[in-house]
Amino acid sequence: MLTQSHDTIQIAGAGPAGLVAAITLVRAGQKVIVHEAKPNVGWRFKRDLQGLENWTTKQDVLQELEDLGITTDFDYLPCKQGMTYDGTGQEYPIRSKIPIFYLVERGPNAGSLDNALLVQAQQLGVEVRFNSCVRQLPYPAILATGPKAADAIAVGYHFETDMEDGYWVICDDELAPGGYAYLLIWNGKGTVKTCMFTNFKHEQHYVQRTVITFQKLVGLEMKNPVEHGGVGNFYVPTHVYSGNRPIIGEQAGFQDTLWGFGMRYAINSGVLAARSILDGTDYDAMWQAELKDRLKTSIVNRAFYSLLGHYGLKWFIKYVAKQSDVRQFLYRQYNPMFLKTLLYPLAKLRVKSLRNDLACSHLDCECVWCRMGADR
């Protein structure tokens, strides 16, 4: 229920977090202006294929979006079955009764997740200003300007292909140190990348090895390949306000520390921040109640994964492949349990973020860049 009204609420950043916050606010009768530094939405993704995860809650993510009043009018591919490989090339099929994730396209093009959110926002009356790189935003405002460090990188290619739709994952430190390599194919387009958590300086070496390995294992064929890369920032803050303005999405560090899936966290945090402004409630209390335990659990999962080594990864992949429903298995692993709660203090000592939150010295800060008080 709306308890506070403002002349205009401004948002820095037109990613999923910022646009979802804008949609939530304007549906409650608020005037909203979104500032985007790039010429269009999804500019840094350039038709990247990504997974909208569907395992951290029992509810299907598409139904969750509809319940939140967020559009699902974007193209998606439900993914129930796929193939994983260990470092020896041994294959292990994985399966689920309902989608483990939905493959979506990112970028400004028609059918993408970003474009669908933009269209909904504009149709509802949100003013989106492109090429608007704001340096200061006074309250009421929300900050959603993206990741602030590179705790992991995903580098590789986008391309056209005649291959059939599907997804393939390789868990091998020789291809993706500390992470995994993946191949996504959908409707004549593809993304092949290595998702690395260490050794970033040698990214091209690992990209080449990833491409060669997928060529051998699944007959990877690329037409018109275009290089592409992105970063992930994993962080569990104690406070996500800059001054009195909520920080959302990747700017707050909300992302899965194990696999790097972040879109669902971004969307949820955007809704929560908008509601906190509408209701005059504490955004910190809201995101901590809904998101914090899952974020902490993902750090414990990452710590375990980093300790497995070559033979441990082989055992892990084989064990996961034996599950009759991988989505249910992942749901159990991502939801808090007593043992993981106990292990979190140790896990966060091993899984350290490269992020360094520096705050300006201004009272009543209006800077877009600083994350005053957002300590770990």
VENJOWO-V605356 format. One record per pair of residues at least 24 apart in sequence whose ideal C-beta (glycine too) atoms are under 10 Angstrom apart, sorted by sequence separation. I is the first residue (numbers start at 1). J is the second residue. If there is no record, write none. Layout:
i: <I I>
j: <J J>
This chain:
i: <5 6 7 8 9 10 11 12 13 14 52 54 77 78 79 152 161 165 166 167 168 170 173 190 232 233 234 246 248 249 352 5 6 8 9 10 11 12 13 16 51 54 76 77 78 154 156 161 163 165 173 177 181 232 248 265 2 4 5 6 14 15 16 51 54 76 77 152 153 154 156 158 159 161 162 163 169 173 177 181 203 234 246 247 248 265 268 1 2 14 15 52 75 76 77 152 154 156 161 163 179 183 232 233 246 264 2 14 15 49 51 74 75 76 77 154 160 161 181 182 183 192 232 234 245 246 348 14 15 75 76 159 160 161 177 181 231 232 233 240 246 265 301 304 15 72 74 75 159 160 175 176 180 181 183 190 192 230 232 246 264 265 74 158 159 161 175 176 183 190 200 246 252 158 159 174 175 181 182 190 240 241 245 301 157 158 159 173 175 176 181 185 190 192 240 244 254 265 300 301 75 156 157 158 172 175 176 183 75 76 156 157 158 174 175 183 185 188 190 193 194 195 197 241 248 252 298 16 74 75 156 157 174 175 185 192 193 247 297 298 300 304 62 74 75 76 154 156 172 175 183 191 193 195 197 246 254 261 297 300 303 60 61 73 74 75 155 156 172 175 245 246 254 256 257 260 297 60 74 154 155 156 174 175 244 248 252 256 257 258 259 295 297 300 301 304 61 62 74 75 76 153 154 155 170 246 247 254 255 257 258 294 296 297 300 303 27 28 55 61 72 74 75 153 154 155 172 241 246 254 256 257 258 293 294 299 300 303 306 27 54 60 71 73 74 153 154 241 253 256 257 258 259 260 293 294 298 300 27 55 73 74 152 153 170 240 241 255 256 257 258 259 293 297 300 303 304 307 24 54 55 72 73 152 153 170 239 240 257 258 292 293 296 297 299 300 303 306 20 23 24 54 55 71 74 152 153 155 239 256 257 258 296 299 300 302 303 306 23 24 53 54 55 70 71 73 74 150 151 152 153 168 238 256 257 258 259 297 300 301 302 303 304 305 23 52 53 54 70 71 73 151 153 156 170 237 240 258 293 296 297 300 303 20 23 51 53 54 71 72 152 155 240 257 258 293 296 299 300 302 303 20 51 52 53 71 154 155 168 239 296 298 299 302 20 51 52 70 71 150 153 156 157 168 237 238 297 300 301 19 20 50 51 52 69 107 155 156 237 293 296 299 300 19 50 51 52 65 71 155 156 166 168 236 296 299 50 51 153 157 179 298 16 49 50 156 157 238 299 49 50 69 155 156 163 236 237 48 49 50 163 236 48 49 163 236 47 48 49 156 163 237 47 48 161 162 163 236 45 46 47 161 197 235 236 45 46 47 52 159 160 161 162 234 44 45 46 47 103 159 160 161 236 42 43 44 45 46 50 103 157 159 160 161 197 236 42 43 45 48 103 158 159 160 161 195 234 235 41 42 43 47 157 159 160 195 234 41 42 101 158 159 160 40 41 42 45 100 157 158 159 40 41 45 157 158 234 39 40 45 156 157 158 159 38 42 157 158 41 42 43 156 157 259 41 42 155 156 157 258 41 42 94 155 156 261 40 41 154 155 156 40 41 42 94 154 155 258 259 41 42 111 153 154 155 258 41 91 92 153 154 182 40 41 152 153 154 180 256 91 92 105 150 152 153 179 180 41 150 151 152 179 180 89 103 105 150 151 152 179 36 103 104 105 149 150 151 152 83 84 85 87 89 103 147 148 149 150 151 34 82 83 84 85 86 87 88 103 105 146 147 149 151 81 82 83 84 85 86 87 106 146 147 148 149 79 81 82 83 84 85 86 87 105 147 149 34 41 43 79 82 83 84 85 87 146 147 148 34 40 77 79 87 103 147 32 41 77 284 16 40 77 85 169 257 15 39 40 257 32 34 35 36 37 38 39 27 32 33 34 35 36 37 38 258 19 23 26 27 31 32 33 34 35 36 37 38 257 19 22 26 30 31 32 33 34 35 36 37 38 85 22 25 26 29 30 31 32 33 34 35 36 37 84 85 257 16 19 20 23 26 27 35 36 37 143 15 16 19 22 23 26 27 34 35 36 84 143 15 18 19 22 25 26 27 33 35 143 148 14 16 17 19 20 21 22 23 26 82 83 142 143 253 16 19 20 23 25 26 33 82 141 149 15 19 22 35 44 82 139 141 143 144 145 147 148 151 253 14 18 19 22 23 139 141 142 143 144 145 146 147 148 152 14 22 33 50 139 140 141 142 143 144 145 146 147 148 149 151 253 21 22 79 137 138 139 140 141 142 143 144 145 146 147 148 152 197 22 35 48 137 138 139 140 142 143 144 145 147 151 154 14 19 77 79 138 139 142 144 152 153 18 32 33 34 36 37 48 77 137 143 144 147 152 197 198 236 19 35 36 37 49 77 142 143 151 197 11 18 30 32 34 35 48 76 77 47 75 14 46 75 236 45 14 11 14 25 147 236 242 14 51 237 243 10 11 25 234 236 242 243 251 14 49 234 235 237 239 242 251 253 8 10 234 235 243 252 12 22 146 233 234 235 237 243 244 245 251 12 13 21 233 234 243 244 245 253 12 21 22 144 233 235 243 244 245 252 11 12 21 179 231 242 243 245 247 251 253 10 12 18 20 89 106 178 241 242 243 247 12 17 18 19 144 180 242 247 11 17 18 87 91 144 179 242 10 17 18 89 91 142 178 179 242 243 245 247 9 10 16 17 18 85 89 142 178 242 244 10 11 12 13 15 17 85 144 242 243 9 10 11 12 13 14 15 143 241 242 243 9 10 11 12 13 14 15 51 142 240 241 242 8 9 10 11 12 13 85 142 239 241 242 6 7 8 9 10 11 12 13 49 51 85 180 239 240 241 6 11 12 49 50 83 142 171 237 239 240 5 6 49 83 142 173 238 239 4 48 49 141 173 174 235 237 238 239 49 140 171 173 180 237 238 239 49 139 140 172 237 238 171 235 237 49 173 236 48 49 50 142 171 172 235 47 49 171 172 48 49 170 171 47 49 48 171 172 45 171 170 169 171 113 117 152 151 117 113 197 106 101 104 101 102 101 101 47 46 48 50 47 48 46 48 45 44 46 44 45 44 44 70 65 68 56 64 68 70 151 70 151 61 65 68 69 151 152 53 61 64 68 151 64 149 150 151 56 148 149 150 53 55 61 65 148 149 53 54 57 64 148 149 51 53 56 147 148 149 51 52 53 55 56 148 50 51 53 54 148 50 52 53 57 50 51 52 53 56 50 51 52 148 88 92 87 94 145 148 86 87 90 143 144 145 21 86 92 100 139 141 143 87 88 91 92 94 95 100 101 136 138 139 143 148 21 86 87 90 92 94 96 97 98 100 138 139 141 143 20 21 86 90 92 93 94 95 96 97 99 100 138 143 20 85 86 92 94 95 96 97 98 100 101 136 137 17 18 86 87 91 92 95 96 97 98 100 136 137 17 18 86 90 94 95 96 97 135 136 137 16 17 84 85 86 94 95 96 134 135 136 12 15 16 17 18 84 93 94 96 135 136 11 15 16 17 84 96 134 135 10 11 12 13 15 17 56 86 94 133 13 15 84 11 13 17 57 84 13 56 83 12 56 32 56 84 30 82 17 21 25 80 81 16 17 20 21 24 25 28 80 15 16 19 20 23 24 27 28 30 80 15 16 17 18 19 20 21 22 23 24 25 26 30 16 17 20 21 24 25 28 29 16 17 20 21 24 25 28 15 16 17 19 20 21 23 24 27 28 15 17 18 20 21 22 25 16 17 20 21 24 25 16 17 20 21 24 15 18 17 21 13 11 11 11 9 9 9 58 58 6 55 4 6 55 2 4 5 54 55 58 4 53 55 56 57 3 4 55 56 2 3 4 54 55 1 2 3 4 53 54 55 56 57 58 1 2 3 55 56 57 55 56 55 53 37 35 13 12 12 10>
j: <29 30 31 32 33 34 35 36 37 38 76 78 101 102 103 176 185 189 190 191 192 194 197 214 256 257 258 270 272 273 376 30 31 33 34 35 36 37 38 41 76 79 101 102 103 179 181 186 188 190 198 202 206 257 273 290 28 30 31 32 40 41 42 77 80 102 103 178 179 180 182 184 185 187 188 189 195 199 203 207 229 260 272 273 274 291 294 28 29 41 42 79 102 103 104 179 181 183 188 190 206 210 259 260 273 291 30 42 43 77 79 102 103 104 105 182 188 189 209 210 211 220 260 262 273 274 376 43 44 104 105 188 189 190 206 210 260 261 262 269 275 294 330 333 45 102 104 105 189 190 205 206 210 211 213 220 222 260 262 276 294 295 105 189 190 192 206 207 214 221 231 277 283 190 191 206 207 213 214 222 272 273 277 333 190 191 192 206 208 209 214 218 223 225 273 277 287 298 333 334 109 190 191 192 206 209 210 217 110 111 191 192 193 209 210 218 220 223 225 228 229 230 232 276 283 287 333 52 110 111 192 193 210 211 221 228 229 283 333 334 336 340 99 111 112 113 191 193 209 212 220 228 230 232 234 283 291 298 334 337 340 98 99 111 112 113 193 194 210 213 283 284 292 294 295 298 335 99 113 193 194 195 213 214 283 287 291 295 296 297 298 334 336 339 340 343 101 102 114 115 116 193 194 195 210 286 287 294 295 297 298 334 336 337 340 343 68 69 96 102 113 115 116 194 195 196 213 282 287 295 297 298 299 334 335 340 341 344 347 69 96 102 113 115 116 195 196 283 295 298 299 300 301 302 335 336 340 342 70 98 116 117 195 196 213 283 284 298 299 300 301 302 336 340 343 346 347 350 68 98 99 116 117 196 197 214 283 284 301 302 336 337 340 341 343 344 347 350 65 68 69 99 100 116 119 197 198 200 284 301 302 303 341 344 345 347 348 351 69 70 99 100 101 116 117 119 120 196 197 198 199 214 284 302 303 304 305 343 346 347 348 349 350 351 70 99 100 101 117 118 120 198 200 203 217 284 287 305 340 343 344 347 350 68 71 99 101 102 119 120 200 203 288 305 306 341 344 347 348 350 351 69 100 101 102 120 203 204 217 288 345 347 348 351 70 101 102 120 121 200 203 206 207 218 287 288 347 350 351 70 71 101 102 103 120 158 206 207 288 344 347 350 351 71 102 103 104 117 123 207 208 218 220 288 348 351 103 104 206 210 232 351 70 103 104 210 211 292 353 104 105 124 210 211 218 291 292 104 105 106 219 292 105 106 220 293 105 106 107 214 221 295 106 107 220 221 222 295 105 106 107 221 257 295 296 106 107 108 113 220 221 222 223 295 106 107 108 109 165 221 222 223 298 105 106 107 108 109 113 166 220 222 223 224 260 299 106 107 109 112 167 222 223 224 225 259 298 299 106 107 108 112 222 224 225 260 299 107 108 167 224 225 226 107 108 109 112 167 224 225 226 108 109 113 225 226 302 108 109 114 225 226 227 228 108 112 227 228 112 113 114 227 228 330 113 114 227 228 229 330 114 115 167 228 229 334 114 115 228 229 230 115 116 117 169 229 230 333 334 117 118 187 229 230 231 334 118 168 169 230 231 259 118 119 230 231 232 258 334 170 171 184 229 231 232 258 259 121 230 231 232 259 260 170 184 186 231 232 233 260 118 185 186 187 231 232 233 234 166 167 168 170 172 186 230 231 232 233 234 118 166 167 168 169 170 171 172 187 189 230 231 233 235 166 167 168 169 170 171 172 191 231 232 233 234 165 167 168 169 170 171 172 173 191 233 235 121 128 130 166 169 170 171 172 174 233 234 235 122 128 165 167 175 191 235 121 130 166 373 106 130 167 175 259 347 106 130 131 348 124 126 127 128 129 130 131 120 125 126 127 128 129 130 131 351 113 117 120 121 125 126 127 128 129 130 131 132 351 114 117 121 125 126 127 128 129 130 131 132 133 180 118 121 122 125 126 127 128 129 130 131 132 133 180 181 353 113 116 117 120 123 124 132 133 134 240 113 114 117 120 121 124 125 132 133 134 182 241 114 117 118 121 124 125 126 132 134 242 247 114 116 117 119 120 121 122 123 126 182 183 242 243 353 117 120 121 124 126 127 134 183 242 250 117 121 124 137 146 184 241 243 245 246 247 249 250 253 355 117 121 122 125 126 242 244 245 246 247 248 249 250 251 255 118 126 137 154 243 244 245 246 247 248 249 250 251 252 253 255 357 126 127 184 242 243 244 245 246 247 248 249 250 251 252 253 257 302 128 141 154 243 244 245 246 248 249 250 251 253 257 260 121 126 184 186 245 246 249 251 259 260 126 140 141 142 144 145 156 185 245 251 252 255 260 305 306 344 128 144 145 146 158 186 251 252 260 306 121 128 140 142 144 145 158 186 187 158 186 126 158 187 348 158 128 126 129 140 262 351 357 130 167 353 359 127 128 142 351 353 359 360 368 132 167 352 353 355 357 360 369 371 127 129 353 354 362 371 132 142 266 353 354 355 357 363 364 365 371 133 134 142 354 355 364 365 366 374 134 143 144 266 355 357 365 366 367 374 134 135 144 302 354 365 366 368 370 374 376 134 136 142 144 213 230 302 365 366 367 371 137 142 143 144 269 305 367 372 137 143 144 213 217 270 305 368 137 144 145 216 218 269 305 306 369 370 372 374 137 138 144 145 146 213 217 270 306 370 372 139 140 141 142 144 146 214 273 371 372 139 140 141 142 143 144 145 273 371 372 373 140 141 142 143 144 145 146 182 273 371 372 373 140 141 142 143 144 145 217 274 371 373 374 139 140 141 142 143 144 145 146 182 184 218 313 372 373 374 140 145 146 183 184 217 276 305 371 373 374 140 141 184 218 277 308 373 374 140 184 185 277 309 310 371 373 374 375 186 277 308 310 317 374 375 376 187 277 278 310 375 376 310 374 376 189 313 376 189 190 191 283 312 313 376 189 191 313 314 191 192 313 314 191 193 193 316 317 191 317 317 317 320 263 267 302 302 270 267 351 263 259 263 261 263 263 264 226 226 228 230 228 229 228 230 228 228 230 229 230 230 231 267 264 267 256 264 268 270 351 271 352 263 267 270 271 353 354 256 264 267 271 354 268 353 354 355 261 353 354 355 259 261 267 271 354 355 260 261 264 271 355 356 259 261 264 355 356 357 260 261 262 264 265 357 260 261 263 264 358 261 263 264 268 262 263 264 265 268 263 264 267 369 310 314 310 317 368 371 310 311 314 367 368 369 246 311 317 325 364 366 368 313 314 317 318 320 321 326 327 362 364 365 369 374 248 313 314 317 319 321 323 324 325 327 365 366 368 370 248 249 314 318 320 321 322 323 324 325 327 328 366 371 249 314 315 321 323 324 325 326 327 329 330 365 366 247 248 316 317 321 322 325 326 327 328 330 366 367 248 249 317 321 325 326 327 328 366 367 368 248 249 316 317 318 326 327 328 366 367 368 245 248 249 250 251 317 326 327 329 368 369 245 249 250 251 318 330 368 369 245 246 247 248 250 252 291 321 329 368 249 251 320 248 250 254 294 321 251 294 321 251 297 274 298 326 274 326 262 266 270 325 326 262 263 266 267 270 271 274 326 262 263 266 267 270 271 274 275 277 327 263 264 265 266 267 268 269 270 271 272 273 274 278 265 266 269 270 273 274 277 278 266 267 270 271 274 275 278 266 267 268 270 271 272 274 275 278 279 267 269 270 272 273 274 277 269 270 273 274 277 278 270 271 274 275 278 270 273 273 277 270 270 273 274 274 277 278 327 328 277 326 276 278 327 275 277 278 327 328 331 278 327 329 330 331 278 279 330 331 278 279 280 330 331 278 279 280 281 330 331 332 333 334 335 279 280 281 333 334 335 334 335 335 334 368 368 368 368 369 368>
